[in-house]
Amino acid sequence: MRVGEARSVAARWVRERAGRDPGVRGAFFSGSTVGLPAEAVLPSSSDVDVLLVREEPAAKEGKFRHEGVLLEVSAVTWDELGGPEDVLGSWVFAPSFRTDTVIVDPTGRLAALRDRVAVGFADPVWVWRRCAGVRRRVEEGLRALDGAGPLHEQVTRWLFPTSLLALVPVVAGLRNPTVRRRYVVAREVLAAYGLADRYPELLGLLDGGGVPAGRVREHLAGLARTFDVAASVARTRFPFSADVTVAGRPVVVDGSRELVEAGRHREAMFWIVATYARCHAILAADAPEWGVRLLPLFEAALADLGVASVGDRRRRADEALAAVPGWWSVAGRIVTPPR
């Protein structure tokens, strides 16, 4: 299916929903499809992200198929979105308004945001502000790392701040800060600015030097087994619950397999381990006996990344923190390249 057709399907769903739900005060596209040409092919492992704007907080709708398109629908309030300058300075929201992503807008507020952000998106002042937001999240997250809590929580608290370093060049390069493919996009940006030699360092902060493709395939097989169990027993609601469902399986399993087959097996380990941790959060809450049975698969993936122990994760967090100033310099070379 083409991206334009998938967007049309999503827009029809949104308009139907807005017509019967007065709490929907607007809606816009976000995520990986933003900026893609209408004629581009939407991979089967990709979803179309939609944000519904509401006056009050609401639960995430989640992933589901509609007319053959995998939609992921979340909610945001006007307060969370903020005004034009808030959005311009947000690495999360600004990319959604650099182009016309508005689906429904009865108040006109989304159009006003789009018009202001589209004009100022590439202004270095705002680019630096967005980069600073990413840097702050990296440093705060890694400095707070400790050995408290179950293994899946400890791993998540190390993994996501570490991976956010990949978004420093992505945000500086005016690209969409995707989740699953963030390392792939970071590699593209660095290459485009003549900085490809910096990429091995970035990836090494994630995997300590690399996991062979054959082992990554084994870890993906183990994840697929764990994922299927977690999706089948899930009852407790988590912020990521929509990602661990039958509908979400193509994004996680097939999407990771696509990376491996494309030679990007090291990059695939980020989302494999992230999803392992999420699955074990579900298992701990809803099927502890399965969590114990499947734990060795998760532990094997962590061992291959070199982060099996609390000490390992603390050491790697310190390495990432020490690398932050260097990546801030990289951002400077992208935002203000030499003449």
C-alpha positions in Angstrom: 0.0 0.0 0.0 1.2 3.5 -0.8 1.7 6.0 2.1 -0.9 8.4 0.6 -3.6 5.7 0.6 -2.7 4.6 4.1 -3.1 8.2 5.3 -6.5 8.4 3.6 -7.6 5.4 5.5 -6.4 6.8 8.8 -8.0 10.2 8.1 -11.4 8.5 7.4 -11.1 6.6 10.7 -10.3 9.9 12.5 -13.2 11.8 11.0 -15.6 9.0 11.9 -14.3 9.0 15.4 -14.4 12.8 15.8 -18.0 12.8 14.5 -19.2 10.6 17.4 -16.7 11.7 20.1 -17.0 15.4 21.1 -13.9 15.0 23.2 -11.7 14.9 20.1 -10.7 18.5 19.5 -8.2 17.9 16.7 -6.0 15.2 15.2 -2.7 15.0 13.3 -0.2 12.5 11.9 3.0 11.8 13.7 5.7 9.2 13.6 7.6 7.6 10.8 5.2 8.4 7.9 5.5 12.2 8.4 7.5 13.7 5.5 7.2 10.5 3.4 5.9 11.2 -0.2 2.4 9.9 -0.9 3.7 7.6 -3.6 6.2 5.8 -1.2 5.4 2.2 -0.3 4.4 1.7 3.3 6.3 -1.3 4.7 4.1 -4.0 6.2 6.2 -3.6 9.4 5.2 0.1 9.7 2.1 1.6 11.2 0.5 5.0 10.7 0.7 7.1 13.9 -2.2 9.4 14.8 -2.5 11.8 17.7 -5.9 12.8 18.9 -6.0 16.1 20.7 -8.3 16.2 23.8 -9.0 18.7 26.5 -8.5 16.0 29.2 -6.0 13.1 29.3 -7.2 9.9 27.8 -5.9 6.3 27.5 -4.0 5.4 24.4 -6.2 3.7 21.8 -3.4 1.4 20.7 -2.6 -0.5 17.6 -5.3 -1.9 15.4 -6.0 -2.6 11.8 -8.5 -0.5 9.9 -9.2 -1.2 6.2 -6.0 -3.1 5.9 -3.8 -0.4 7.6 -2.1 -0.8 10.9 -3.0 2.4 12.9 -1.5 3.5 16.2 -3.7 6.0 17.9 -2.6 8.0 20.9 -4.0 11.0 22.7 -2.4 14.3 23.8 -4.0 17.3 25.6 -3.7 20.9 24.6 -1.7 21.5 27.7 0.8 18.8 26.8 1.1 20.1 23.3 1.5 23.7 24.3 1.7 26.8 22.1 3.8 27.4 19.0 7.1 28.1 20.8 6.6 25.0 23.0 6.1 22.9 19.9 9.0 24.5 18.1 11.3 23.6 21.0 10.0 20.1 21.4 11.9 17.3 19.6 8.9 15.1 20.1 6.2 17.4 18.6 7.9 19.8 16.2 8.6 17.3 13.4 4.9 16.6 13.1 4.2 20.2 12.2 7.0 20.9 9.8 4.6 19.9 7.0 0.8 19.7 6.7 -0.1 16.7 9.0 -3.4 18.1 10.3 -6.4 15.8 9.9 -9.2 17.5 11.8 -9.0 20.9 13.3 -12.4 22.4 14.3 -10.8 25.1 16.5 -8.0 26.2 14.0 -5.4 25.8 16.7 -3.5 23.0 15.0 -3.3 25.0 11.7 -1.8 27.9 13.7 0.8 25.6 15.2 1.6 24.2 11.7 2.0 27.6 10.2 4.4 28.8 12.9 6.4 25.6 13.2 6.8 25.1 9.4 8.4 28.6 9.2 10.7 28.2 12.1 11.5 24.5 12.1 15.0 24.8 10.6 16.0 28.0 12.5 19.2 27.0 14.4 17.8 28.6 17.6 15.0 26.1 17.7 17.1 23.2 16.4 19.5 23.8 19.3 16.7 23.9 21.8 15.4 20.6 20.6 18.8 19.1 20.7 19.2 20.4 24.3 16.0 18.6 25.2 17.4 15.3 23.9 20.7 15.9 25.7 18.9 16.6 29.0 17.0 13.4 28.8 20.2 11.4 28.1 22.1 12.9 31.0 19.2 12.8 33.5 18.3 9.2 32.7 21.9 7.8 32.8 22.8 9.7 36.0 19.8 8.3 37.8 20.6 4.7 36.9 20.8 2.4 39.9 20.4 -1.3 40.6 16.9 -1.0 42.1 13.9 -2.8 40.8 13.4 -5.9 38.6 15.8 -6.7 35.7 13.4 -5.5 33.0 13.1 -2.1 34.6 16.9 -1.7 35.2 17.5 -2.6 31.5 14.9 -0.1 30.3 16.4 2.7 32.4 19.8 2.0 30.8 18.7 1.3 27.3 16.5 4.2 26.4 18.7 7.1 27.6 21.6 5.4 25.9 19.7 5.1 22.6 18.6 8.8 22.8 22.2 9.7 22.0 21.4 8.5 18.5 18.7 11.2 18.3 21.2 14.0 18.8 22.4 13.9 15.1 18.9 12.9 14.0 17.3 16.0 15.6 20.2 18.2 14.5 19.8 17.0 10.9 16.1 17.9 10.9 15.0 14.2 10.6 12.1 12.6 12.3 13.2 11.1 15.7 11.8 7.6 15.2 12.0 4.9 17.8 12.7 1.5 16.3 14.9 2.8 13.5 16.7 5.6 15.3 20.2 4.1 14.8 19.5 3.6 11.1 18.4 7.2 10.7 21.4 8.5 12.7 23.7 6.6 10.4 22.1 8.2 7.4 22.4 11.7 8.9 26.0 11.2 9.8 26.9 10.0 6.4 25.1 12.9 4.7 27.3 15.4 6.7 30.6 13.6 6.1 30.6 12.2 9.7 30.2 8.5 8.9 33.4 7.7 10.9 31.6 8.7 14.1 28.9 6.1 13.7 30.8 3.0 15.0 31.3 4.9 18.4 27.6 5.6 18.6 26.6 2.0 17.9 29.3 0.7 20.2 27.8 2.6 23.1 24.7 0.4 22.6 26.2 -3.0 21.9 29.8 -2.8 23.2 31.3 -3.6 19.8 28.8 -5.8 18.1 26.7 -9.0 18.2 27.1 -11.3 15.2 24.2 -11.6 12.8 23.7 -15.2 13.6 23.3 -14.5 17.3 20.9 -11.6 16.6 18.7 -14.0 14.6 18.7 -16.3 17.6 17.8 -13.5 19.9 15.0 -12.4 17.6 13.6 -16.0 17.6 13.7 -16.0 21.4 12.0 -12.6 21.4 9.3 -13.9 19.1 8.5 -16.7 21.5 8.5 -14.4 24.5 6.4 -11.8 22.6 3.7 -14.4 21.7 3.4 -15.5 25.3 3.3 -12.0 26.7 0.7 -10.9 24.2 -1.5 -13.9 25.0 -1.5 -13.3 28.8 -1.4 -9.5 29.0 -4.1 -8.0 31.3 -2.3 -5.2 33.1 -2.2 -1.9 31.3 1.2 -0.4 30.6 2.1 2.7 28.5 3.6 0.3 25.9 0.7 -2.3 26.0 -0.3 -1.5 22.4 3.1 -2.6 21.2 2.9 -6.1 22.7 -0.2 -7.4 20.9 -1.1 -9.6 18.0 -1.6 -6.4 15.9 1.8 -5.0 17.0 3.7 -8.2 16.2 4.6 -7.2 12.6 6.2 -4.0 13.8 8.4 -5.7 16.4 9.2 -9.1 14.9 9.0 -8.5 11.2 10.5 -5.0 11.4 13.4 -6.3 13.4 13.9 -9.1 10.9 13.9 -6.6 8.0 16.8 -4.8 9.7 18.7 -8.0 10.2 18.3 -9.1 6.6 19.4 -5.6 5.4 22.7 -6.0 7.3 21.6 -3.8 10.1 21.6 -6.6 12.7 23.5 -4.5 15.3 20.9 -1.8 15.0 18.1 -4.3 15.5 19.4 -5.3 18.9 18.1 -2.0 20.3 14.4 -2.8 19.7 14.9 -6.5 20.4 16.1 -5.8 23.9 13.6 -3.0 24.4 10.8 -5.3 23.6 12.2 -8.1 25.7 12.1 -5.8 28.7 8.5 -4.8 27.9 7.4 -8.4 27.5 9.0 -9.3 30.9 7.2 -6.4 32.6 3.9 -7.9 31.3 5.0 -11.4 32.4 6.0 -10.2 35.8 2.5 -8.7 36.3 0.3 -11.3 34.6 2.2 -14.6 34.3 5.2 -14.8 36.6 5.8 -18.5 36.0 6.3 -17.7 32.3 8.6 -14.9 33.2 10.9 -17.3 35.1 10.7 -19.9 32.2 11.6 -17.4 29.5 14.1 -15.3 31.5 17.2 -17.1 30.2 16.5 -15.9 26.6 16.4 -12.3 27.8 19.5 -12.8 29.9 21.4 -14.2 26.9 20.6 -11.1 24.9 21.9 -8.9 27.7 25.0 -10.9 28.0 25.8 -10.5 24.3 25.3 -6.7 24.7 27.7 -6.8 27.7 25.1 -5.4 30.2 24.1 -8.5 32.1 25.0 -7.1 35.6 24.3 -3.9 37.5 28.0 -3.1 37.3 28.1 -3.6 33.6 25.1 -1.2 33.0 26.6 1.4 35.3 29.9 1.3 33.5 28.3 1.6 30.1 26.1 4.4 31.3 29.3 6.2 32.4 30.8 5.7 29.0 27.8 7.1 27.3 27.8 10.1 29.7 31.4 10.7 28.9 30.6 10.7 25.2 27.9 13.3 25.4 30.2 16.4 24.9 31.6 14.8 21.8 28.1 14.2 20.4 27.2 17.8 21.2 30.1 18.9 19.0 28.8 16.6 16.3 25.4 18.3 16.5 27.2 21.6 16.0 28.8 20.4 12.8 25.4 19.4 11.5 23.4 22.5 12.6 26.2 24.8 11.5 28.3 22.9 9.0 31.7 24.5 7.9 31.5 26.8 4.9 
